[in-house]
Amino acid sequence: MVMQMQEKFNKYWIKYYLILSCVANLDPRYKLNYVQYCFTTIYGIHASSFVQTILNNLKLLFDEYVRNSKSTSSSLAESSNVSDNDIVDSSLYQLNVNRTDLGGDYD
């Protein structure tokens, strides 16, 4: 019975380990060290290939995010008469206003 349960678990784990690991990696409480620890506990010396797969997929997701954000910001800049510098300056101004409201410096 244990072998059947293990086979069923492995069937679903292979499908979802990547997304679950990416989510855990983005969670500020866990990060990559936790994911590495878990995979080392589960897979031992073979954990590095799983962790590398996770890192590669996170990098692909980030690259896609950057590409999409650039296209969104360029289309916004084209639709308005505000230059990119004005957008950055106004964002920095708003950040400084928010800092002042919260009572000073913070990271």
C-alpha positions in Angstrom: 0.0 0.0 0.0 2.9 2.4 0.8 4.4 1.8 -2.7 1.0 2.7 -4.3 0.8 5.8 -2.3 4.4 6.8 -3.2 3.7 6.3 -6.9 0.6 8.4 -6.7 2.4 11.1 -4.8 5.3 11.1 -7.3 2.8 11.4 -10.2 1.4 14.6 -8.8 4.6 16.0 -7.4 6.4 15.9 -10.7 3.6 18.0 -12.2 3.5 20.7 -9.4 6.9 20.8 -7.7 8.1 23.6 -10.0 5.2 26.0 -9.4 5.1 25.2 -5.7 8.9 25.9 -5.4 8.6 29.1 -7.3 5.9 30.3 -5.0 7.9 29.3 -1.9 10.9 31.2 -3.4 8.9 34.4 -3.8 7.5 34.1 -0.3 9.7 36.4 1.9 9.6 33.9 4.8 11.2 31.0 2.9 13.3 32.1 -0.1 15.8 29.8 -1.9 17.6 28.5 1.1 14.4 26.8 2.3 13.7 25.3 -1.1 17.3 24.0 -1.3 17.0 22.5 2.2 13.7 20.8 1.3 15.0 19.4 -2.0 18.2 18.2 -0.3 16.2 16.5 2.3 14.0 14.8 -0.3 16.5 14.0 -3.1 19.9 14.1 -1.4 22.7 14.6 -3.9 20.3 15.0 -6.8 18.7 18.1 -5.4 21.0 20.5 -7.3 19.4 19.7 -10.6 15.9 20.4 -9.3 17.1 23.7 -7.7 18.8 24.7 -11.0 15.6 24.0 -12.9 13.7 26.2 -10.4 16.2 29.0 -10.8 16.1 28.8 -14.6 12.3 29.0 -14.6 12.3 31.9 -12.2 14.8 33.7 -14.5 12.5 33.1 -17.5 9.5 34.4 -15.6 11.4 37.5 -14.6 12.7 38.1 -18.1 9.1 37.9 -19.4 7.9 40.3 -16.7 10.6 42.8 -17.7 9.7 42.4 -21.3 6.0 42.9 -20.6 6.6 45.9 -18.3 8.8 47.6 -20.9 6.1 47.2 -23.6 3.5 48.5 -21.2 5.5 51.5 -20.1 6.5 52.4 -23.7 2.8 52.2 -24.8 1.9 54.4 -21.8 4.6 56.9 -22.6 3.5 57.0 -26.3 -0.1 57.6 -25.3 0.7 60.6 -23.1 2.8 63.6 -23.5 4.9 62.9 -20.4 8.5 61.8 -20.9 10.0 58.8 -19.1 12.0 61.2 -16.8 8.9 62.9 -15.7 7.3 59.5 -14.8 10.4 58.6 -12.7 10.6 62.0 -11.1 6.9 62.0 -10.1 7.3 58.4 -8.7 10.3 59.5 -6.6 8.5 62.5 -5.4 5.5 60.4 -4.3 7.9 58.0 -2.6 9.5 60.9 -0.6 6.0 62.3 0.3 5.0 58.8 1.6 8.3 58.6 3.6 7.6 62.0 5.2 4.1 60.9 6.1 5.4 57.7 7.8 7.8 59.6 10.0 11.2 59.4 8.5 13.8 57.0 7.0 13.3 53.3 6.5 14.8 50.7 4.2 
